[in-house]
């Protein structure tokens, strides 16, 4: 069985302590034992292999045996995820994190039912970030995805104009499995809302340099389309080599 992984912001030093929620989770939920090997990650790429040397109710003391900083995979994958109603947006973030996305960029598209205005938007953004953190921990990632502030279509176009971009669209003729992919740098994968990307948005995105692609013959929901696309791209590049 793989060693349990817990999150710790500061991995410097030869001895570390897990406290607070992570300490309680390790000590009372996972019930780690003295002498057990566990991994700590800071979410920024550093992983420490440790041995449990002390246990209290909500504190776990550990001795570091090795430490490594994992390189960021290339190409860097950014999921541009349209805002979704209910928990579908959080599901999209969770699944994309599990397959290795590097950044999630929430997009307020024309047909989004949900609007992230004011405090509601900040609260929703916080939930997406928390989901990415927990999914990164669950999938034992040392490097967690960045959840950026949401953007309008105009703000998205500015980024598309300087970054290779693929727009997932059911009407596209080119399959994602065959289009040319960058071997380095950054790649944006754009997923529209449940109502789909409008013709006006698609025209603006392609005019800015994006390429429209399809996943397959079936229509994939907004909560799972990004994950499927990330998997295809990862398998076709060095990310999963």
Secondary structure, DSSP 8 states (H G I E B T S, - for coil): ----EEE-S---SSEEEE-HHHHHIIIIIS---TT-EEEEE-BBSEEEEEEEEEE-SS-EEEEEEEEEE----SSEEEEEEE--STTHHHHHHHHHHHTT-SEEEEE--TT-S----HHHHHHHHHHHHHHHHHHHHHTT-SB--EEEEEE-HHHHHHHHTTSEEEEE-TT-SSBTTTS---SSSEEEEEE--TT---HHHHHHHHHTT-EEEB--SS---HHHHHHHHHHHHHHHSGGG-
